[in-house]
Amino acid sequence: MIRIQALFDFYLKSSIHVALSVYALVRMTQFMFEIPYDESIALFSFFGTIVGYNFVKYDALARAKKRMMRNELKMIAVLSFFSFLAGGYYFFQLQLVTQLFAAGVLVLTLLYTLPFFPNRRNARNWAGVKIYIVSLCWVGVTLLLPLVNAHQDLGQDFFIKCIQRFILIFNLVLVFEIIDLANDDPHLKTVPQQIGVKRTKILGLLLLIPFYFLELLKNNFIQKQLVVNLILVVMLSLFLIFSNTNRSKYYTSFWVESIPILWWLMVVFF
């Protein structure tokens, strides 16, 4: 049992689970815009997420050479290295224009992690910015890149989906910020730090209203998608309502990050 627990924790800490969430959203984009399965963009997003998230999470720890997580960190570094090779392979399978957009997302990720400017913190520590950078990166990887690689026109449906996808990720991050409220640096000025937990939950719930009804404005409207989206909205609302600082780490690192995967699976089964 202990070994299974350790494997499960490694699965979460090594960002494999969040990479599956990104993969699921890429597949959702392909489904919504009727794009045939494209292995190169789906797997580039999967392996790139492992590399990117592990770099963001463990870069400072690795550079500080702390003893904490020493062996586990080495295993994560090995996984990240092979993911980097796999991601690099699929990167060169992408269209040139997609590679350029992917490079833009990479720059945003590096800006989020590394202090590029003298006497300045990285963007991750800029007050109130974190949630917007994370949401934009997810929209870029899971929505923009698959459409650009498939030479799809970026019309009305694209912009509607951009807003919906941004709201979805924004709400997921809100849950994380509520859970981490007790441990976050006050200078980060996360949404709960600025407006309080109760108002944060109300904000998240209100944002789910346009998320749901924007589906009606799509040119390529699918009626069954309203049912799937309603289930998604209910799930996300419940996770948001019941989030608090006493929840276990699995509440966000597994269950909340499973929402995009469940969304995709609902589409597959429907």
Buried (B, 14 or more C-beta within 10 A) or exposed (E): EEEEEEEEBBBBBBBBBBBBBBBBBBBBBBBBBEBEEBEBBBBBBBBBBBBBBBBBBBBEEBEEEEEEBEEBBEEBEEBBEEBBEBBEEBBEBBBEEBBEBBEBBBEBBBBBBBEEEEEEEBBBBBBEBBBBBBBBBBBBBBBBBBBBBBEBEEEEBBEBBBBBBBBBBBBBBBBBBBBBBEEBEEEBBBBBBEEEBEEBBEBBBEBBEEBBEBBEEBEEEBEEBBEBBEBBBEBBBEBBEEBEEEBEEEBBBBBBBBBBBBBBBBBEEE
